[in-house]
Amino acid sequence: MIKINHKDLKVKKKFIGIKYKLNGRDFKGTDCLGLIWLFLKDNGIDIPESDGLPISKDWWRHDPNRYINGLYKLGAENVFVKEIERLDIILFINSATNRAISHSAIMLNKGWFLHILENRKSEVQIMNKYWLSRLDSILRIR
């Protein structure tokens, strides 16, 4: 396991170890979109916490472009990997065969990101080959 100093990544301890909760939007439990919402809000960027529609567990099966379309409506712009910055939003696909965007994360710097997966707690991870193989888009909202 790689040891990192979260202070160097400018991530507060309160963002590490949050329990996963579908549609959660607080530190008691959140999903990946909620974690991004909380982190951006803490960093002075205010976005809506959802698109106002119910979010089912398998929302991405019914509306695979929902995530990215919602962010574009907020004025998000595409970013190239080599231009990645802190607070950029990363969108991931399920797999090579299912290209629906179903997961997201927030960049802490050029190599590390904060995210949460179903049945796990929020954590910081490095953008390695596994995650790069599932990378769909990088978006910036400022």
C-alpha positions in Angstrom: 0.0 0.0 0.0 1.2 3.5 -0.9 1.3 5.9 2.0 0.3 9.4 1.2 0.1 12.6 3.2 -3.5 13.8 2.7 -2.3 17.3 3.8 -0.2 17.4 0.6 -3.2 16.7 -1.5 -5.3 19.4 0.3 -8.0 16.9 1.3 -9.5 17.3 4.8 -9.8 14.2 7.0 -13.6 14.7 7.1 -13.7 13.5 3.4 -11.9 10.2 4.1 -13.9 7.2 5.4 -17.4 8.5 4.6 -19.9 5.5 4.3 -21.5 4.9 0.9 -25.2 5.7 0.7 -27.1 6.0 -2.5 -28.5 9.5 -2.9 -26.7 10.6 0.3 -25.5 14.2 0.4 -23.8 14.5 3.8 -20.9 13.2 5.9 -23.1 10.4 7.4 -23.3 8.8 3.9 -23.0 9.7 0.3 -22.6 8.4 -3.2 -20.0 9.5 -5.7 -22.0 12.5 -7.0 -22.7 13.5 -3.4 -19.0 13.3 -2.5 -18.1 15.6 -5.4 -20.9 18.0 -4.4 -19.6 18.1 -0.8 -16.0 18.6 -1.8 -16.7 21.3 -4.4 -19.0 23.1 -1.9 -16.2 23.0 0.7 -13.9 24.5 -1.9 -16.2 27.4 -2.8 -17.8 25.9 -5.9 -21.6 25.6 -5.6 -23.4 23.2 -7.9 -26.8 21.6 -7.5 -26.8 18.4 -5.6 -28.7 16.6 -8.3 -30.8 17.2 -11.4 -34.0 17.0 -9.4 -35.1 13.7 -10.7 -35.2 10.4 -8.7 -31.9 8.5 -8.8 -32.4 4.7 -8.8 -29.6 2.2 -8.1 -29.2 1.4 -11.8 -30.0 4.9 -13.2 -27.1 4.5 -15.7 -28.9 1.6 -17.5 -31.9 3.8 -18.3 -30.2 7.1 -19.0 -26.5 6.5 -19.7 -25.8 10.1 -20.6 -27.5 11.6 -17.5 -24.4 12.3 -15.6 -22.5 14.0 -18.3 -25.5 15.9 -19.7 -26.2 17.3 -16.2 -22.7 18.6 -15.8 -22.7 20.1 -19.3 -25.8 22.0 -18.3 -23.8 23.6 -15.5 -21.2 24.8 -17.9 -18.7 22.0 -17.5 -15.9 22.0 -20.1 -14.0 19.0 -21.3 -10.3 18.7 -20.2 -7.5 16.7 -21.7 -5.7 14.3 -19.4 -2.4 16.3 -19.7 -4.3 19.4 -18.5 -5.9 17.8 -15.4 -6.1 20.0 -12.3 -7.3 19.9 -8.7 -11.1 20.0 -8.5 -11.6 18.5 -12.0 -14.4 15.9 -12.2 -13.5 12.5 -13.5 -16.2 10.3 -15.1 -15.7 6.6 -15.4 -17.4 3.9 -17.5 -18.5 0.5 -16.1 -16.3 -1.6 -18.4 -15.0 -1.8 -22.0 -18.2 -3.6 -23.0 -20.6 -1.3 -21.1 -19.6 2.3 -21.9 -22.2 3.9 -19.6 -20.8 6.5 -17.2 -21.6 5.2 -13.8 -18.9 6.5 -11.5 -17.2 9.8 -10.8 -14.4 11.2 -8.7 -12.8 14.6 -7.9 -9.1 15.2 -8.7 -6.9 16.3 -5.8 -3.8 16.9 -8.1 -2.5 15.5 -11.3 -2.3 11.9 -10.0 -4.6 11.4 -7.0 -8.4 11.5 -6.8 -11.1 11.2 -4.1 -14.0 8.9 -4.7 -16.4 6.5 -3.1 -17.6 3.1 -4.4 -20.8 1.2 -3.5 -20.3 -0.8 -0.3 -17.0 1.0 0.5 -15.9 4.2 2.2 -14.6 7.3 0.5 -10.9 7.1 -0.2 -8.0 8.7 -2.0 -6.5 6.6 -4.9 -3.9 7.1 -7.6 -5.0 7.3 -11.2 -3.4 4.0 -12.3 -3.8 1.8 -15.4 -7.0 0.3 -14.0 -8.7 3.7 -13.6 -7.3 5.1 -16.9 -8.8 2.1 -18.7 -12.2 3.2 -17.4 -11.8 6.9 -17.9 -14.5 8.4 -20.1 -14.3 12.2 -19.5 -12.6 14.9 -17.5 -14.7 17.9 -16.8 -14.0 21.3 -15.2 -16.6 23.6 -13.6 -15.4 26.9 -12.3 
